[in-house]
Amino acid sequence: MIDTIIIPVLNRYDLLNRCLYSLPEQTSVLVIDNGGRYEEAPRSGVDVIRLPANLGVPASWNLGIKLRPFAAGWLLLNSDAWMSEDAWSTLTSDAREDSILLAGSPPWCCAYLPRRVVERVGLFCEAFYPAYMEDVDYEERARRLGVGVVYSSARVEHDNSSTIHSDARLSELNARTHARNIEIYNARWHGVVDGETPSIAEWSVRDRVANAWDA
């Protein structure tokens, strides 16, 4: 059973609340608030970590996994996504112990990583900041290590990229940082042969500043 959910958020807390309302009450939810302004969750079972600065998506996912280390697996959910009425039962029935489970569009707006996968593939590469390409990198690493990727038919709805669409400045910054993250991805995978994966690049203060949305 999927019982641990990690949701990073930067803004549009109204969409976060919609997401939370769509989840079953028995689930344990950890919200990583990179905007530091989320006041109170509208339902029980939600823990909120308010950060003074934007940690970024891959580091937020990693933090959530580290804070819930005993979970059987971790559902990574976008704050602007939400579950249809029958989505949860479909997700739980499709989940496997040895494969990544993706749902919604784009697929990584809702991704379940069972413990066995994280033990095999590791955490997300935090060289990608603040968002985009970390999911592509993780999926490629998983495939190279023989970890399967399963696509669920669960109806997970998604207002794609609502964070950057809500602010013209963020949209402009994302155009630059997304291109830079593609360059980082290509550099990481250059010359890597089949059956191998690049090492998980360490967090870099230079890259953090170069890709800053909060400068």
C-alpha angles and dihedrals in degrees: 000000000000106000107152123069128184119199122181115198135182104173141334093077089176088069090047089056090050088052093050093049090055094058126089115262093235094063124101111230128194116194116199103203107202091174093056093215105097107122110191136345114244094225140038124263094049123121117192125205108196112202126200091221139020108279092185131237103281093045090047091053090047091049091051092051091048092050092049100039096151096058119119086228142333129247109210108204131181114236091231093054126088139186124249117224097272099030097097096055090048092050094050092048092049095048117110131190096233105038141065111248118210130187139169128026123320085027098230092062082089118024131163118205113189118210093253091058094050090047088054102038101027130213129324122283107254093199085090107081137216097341146330132056093039088097093047090050093049093048092050091049089050093050092048089053093050097256113146127231117216125193116215124211090217111135102242109167121209138189092209118223094354090151095064094033089059093064127038090208092055090047091054093047092048092055088061099040094045090056090048092050089054088054090050091049093050091048092049093052099038109122095000107143127217114285093027134090132200118253117264102266115232123243110274125206089206093056091042092056094040092054097038119146091180102054 
